[in-house]
């Protein structure tokens, strides 16, 4: 499995989580969540184009993903924060790839996912001051 494969799997999981969580949100958090889900779908499409351009076969999404039950807005916000942190950490790790095309894709995706993470944190009233999002603690 390549780092791009791992990133694609994280994007698939994010789309799944947003589909499960967004229905529990109202107001600005829901509007932001809908936009961020679209951003994940756009990144997925960019990745699928990357596979096509390089003659590679992309794995399909799983039928389901292991997420905590979402009972209310607080649980939805918590789930989506964890998802955004995971996606950003996944792409950050991929920046160390030795294959130039993969490294370039991971760097692009890391930048985009860091912005998505910051938008979600801001949307739920958290600080976005993190110079290296996705860095392991």
N, C-alpha and C positions, 0 to 999 in steps of 0.2 A: 504494500500500500504506500503510495506516495503522499507527500505533504498536501498536495492539491486534492487527492482523494479524501484525506482527513478533513480538509476544509470544506469540501463539497458535502460531506456527511454532516458537518456542523451546521451548514446552511439549511440542509433538508430538515434537521431537527428543529432549527429555529422557526422555520415556516410552520411546522407541525405545532409547536408550542404556541405561536401567535394565534393560530386558528383555534386552539383550545382556550386561550386566556382572554383574548380581546372581547369576547362576548360578555365578560364580567366587568368591563370597564365602562365608565361614562365620561363625558366632558372631554377636556384636553387630553387626559391619558389615553382615552380610546382613540381620539383623532391621531395622536402621535403613534400609538401602537399600529394603527392601520397603515400609516405612512412607512413605519419601520418594517412591517411585514412585506410591503411592496419593495422596499430596499433589499430585503433578503431574497425575494423572488428575482429581482434584477441581477443580484450577484450570482444566484444560481444559474440564470440564463447566460451570463458572461462566462461562467465556468464551463457550461455545456458547450459554448462556442469554442472555448479554449481546447477542450477535448477534440472537437471536430477538426479544428485547425491543425492539430498535431497528430491526427490519425489515431486517437486513443478512444477507448470505450469507457464511458462514465458509468459508474454503478447507479442503479435506480434507487429512489428513496425506499426506506423501510416501510412496511405496512403500518407500523405504529412505533412510538418511542416511549421510553420509560420516563414519565414525568409525574410529579406529585399531583394529586387531585386538586382541581381549582374550584373552590367553593365560593369565593367572593373577590372583590376588587383587590384587597390586600394580598391575597394569595396569588392573584394574577400578576400584580406588580412585582412581587418577589420572584416568581417563576421567570418572568421576562428579564429581570435584572440578572439572574443566574445564567440564563441563556445568552444574553449579550456579553457577559463576562467570559463565558466559555468560548463563544465564537471568536472574540477578540484574542483570547489566549491561544487558541488554535492557530489563527493566522499569524500571530506574533512568533510562535514557535516555528512556523513554516518559513519565516524570513531567513533562517539559517540553512535553507536548502542549498545543495551544491550545484544542482542543475540550474543554469541561468534562467530559462524560461519559467521554471517553477518558482524560483526566488522572486523574479519580477512579478509574477501573478500574486504570490503571497504578500509581497510588499504593497501592491495595489489594494488587495483585499484587507490587509491589516489597517491601512489608512482609512478605508471606508468603514470598517467595523468599529474602529476607535471613535469615529464621528457618530455612528449609530449608538454606541454605548453612552457617549456623552449626552446625546439628545434624550435618551431614555432616562438617564440619571436626572437631568434637568427637568424633564417632564414629570417626574415623580417627587421632585423637591429635594434631590440629593446633590451633594457637591460634585462638580465635574473636574476638579483640580487633581489630575493624575497625569504626570508627565510621560509615563510609560504604561498605558493601559494594557492589561493582559499579562503583565509581568508577574511571575509566581512570587508569593510572599516569602 
